Every structure is written in C-alpha cells, then in structure tokens.
C-alpha cells in the first residue's frame, strides 16, 4: 500500500507560478511511472504531465512549455512546477503513481489550484 499527499496549491493571479508537491509513502519510489492529473470544474480528470521511471517526460499540449514535472527520489517526492498560469489551469490537481504493469495505482486526494484572471 501507499499514501500520497499533495501540497502547494492555492490562489494565484494569472501569469503567476505555483509548485505542487506530492509526498509519497511507498517502497521503491523511483520504479513507478508518475503523473499529475487535473480535474477542471465540471470536467473530467485528465493527465497534464508524466514522468517515467527512466526519466522521460511528456506534457499535455495545453501546458507544454509552462509546466515541469520532476522528482526527488531521496525525499520520495514528486513535483509539478507551474509557470505562466492561466485561468484555464484552475482545477483540482492529483498526483498518481502506477506500476509499469498497471497492477498498482495510487492517487493523492487532490489539491485545489485557482488562477484569477
């Protein structure tokens, strides 16, 4: 089993920055595929950034060039640096760790990010 706890969300003005953190209580942290997902108001939960166990990253088109996903394996923590924030980035952000086989998948409870125009 594992627990994931997000932090770093809040209210920010358009054009501002936030850094989300996801502290993971899990064995073999770096072996997992990791991702951040966003659920916009009234919308579906969609993936915005992914980090593989071999350090490849990918981003949704809407956040490419503005968001950066990274991890600190010594701290068992996943990050999402969000720059040049826009009102459409508003939503609840969830971190996710899942095994390559798909057998194990863990989610945080989510954290609110609100970007004012």
C-alpha positions in Angstrom: 0.0 0.0 0.0 1.0 3.6 -0.4 -0.2 7.1 0.6 0.3 10.2 -1.5 -0.2 13.7 0.0 -0.3 16.8 -2.3 0.6 20.3 -1.1 1.4 23.7 -2.6 -1.9 24.6 -4.2 -3.8 27.8 -3.6 -4.9 31.0 -5.3 -2.7 32.8 -7.7 -3.0 35.6 -10.2 -2.9 35.0 -13.9 0.8 34.8 -15.0 2.0 33.6 -11.6 3.6 30.4 -10.5 3.0 27.6 -8.1 4.9 24.4 -7.3 2.9 21.4 -6.3 4.5 18.6 -4.2 3.4 15.0 -3.7 5.0 13.3 -0.8 4.8 9.5 -1.3 4.9 6.9 1.3 5.8 3.9 -0.9 8.6 1.5 -1.4 10.8 1.7 -4.5 9.5 5.2 -5.3 11.7 5.7 -8.4 10.4 2.5 -10.0 7.0 3.9 -10.6 5.5 5.8 -13.5 4.4 9.1 -12.2 1.9 11.7 -13.3 -0.1 14.8 -12.5 -3.8 15.0 -13.5 -6.2 17.9 -13.4 -9.9 17.9 -13.0 -11.4 21.2 -14.1 -14.7 22.5 -12.7 -17.4 20.3 -14.3 -14.9 18.4 -16.3 -13.1 15.1 -16.5 -9.8 14.2 -14.8 -7.1 14.4 -17.5 -3.4 13.9 -17.4 -1.2 17.0 -17.7 2.3 15.7 -17.1 4.0 12.3 -16.9 7.4 11.2 -15.7 8.6 7.7 -16.4 10.9 5.5 -14.3 13.6 6.1 -16.9 13.2 9.9 -16.7 11.2 10.6 -19.8 8.7 13.4 -19.5 5.6 14.3 -21.5 3.0 17.0 -21.3 -0.4 17.8 -22.4 -0.4 20.4 -25.2 -2.2 22.9 -23.0 0.6 23.0 -20.5 3.7 22.3 -22.7 6.4 24.8 -22.1 4.8 26.1 -18.9 4.7 23.1 -16.6 7.7 21.0 -15.5 7.4 17.6 -13.7 10.2 16.3 -11.7 11.0 14.1 -8.7 13.4 13.9 -5.7 14.0 10.3 -5.1 15.9 11.0 -1.8 12.7 12.6 -0.5 10.1 10.3 -2.2 8.5 13.5 -3.6 7.0 14.3 -7.0 6.8 17.9 -8.1 4.9 20.0 -10.7 6.3 23.5 -11.3 3.6 25.6 -12.9 4.6 28.9 -14.5 2.7 31.4 -16.6 -0.5 30.2 -15.1 -3.8 30.9 -16.9 -7.4 30.9 -15.6 -8.0 27.7 -17.5 -5.4 25.9 -15.3 -7.9 26.2 -12.5 -8.9 22.8 -11.1 -8.1 20.1 -8.6 -4.7 18.5 -9.2 -4.0 14.9 -8.4 -0.7 13.0 -8.3 -0.6 9.4 -9.4 2.0 6.7 -9.1 1.4 3.4 -11.0 3.5 0.4 -11.7 4.5 -0.3 -15.3 2.4 -3.4 -15.2 -0.6 -1.4 -14.2 -1.3 -3.7 -11.3 -0.7 -1.0 -8.7 -2.0 2.6 -9.0 -2.1 5.1 -6.2 -3.7 8.5 -6.0 -3.5 11.5 -3.8 -6.6 13.2 -2.5 -6.1 16.2 -4.8 -5.3 19.9 -4.2 -7.1 23.0 -5.4 -5.4 25.4 -7.7 -7.3 28.6 -8.6 -6.0 31.1 -11.1 -7.6 34.5 -11.1 -7.8 36.5 -14.3 
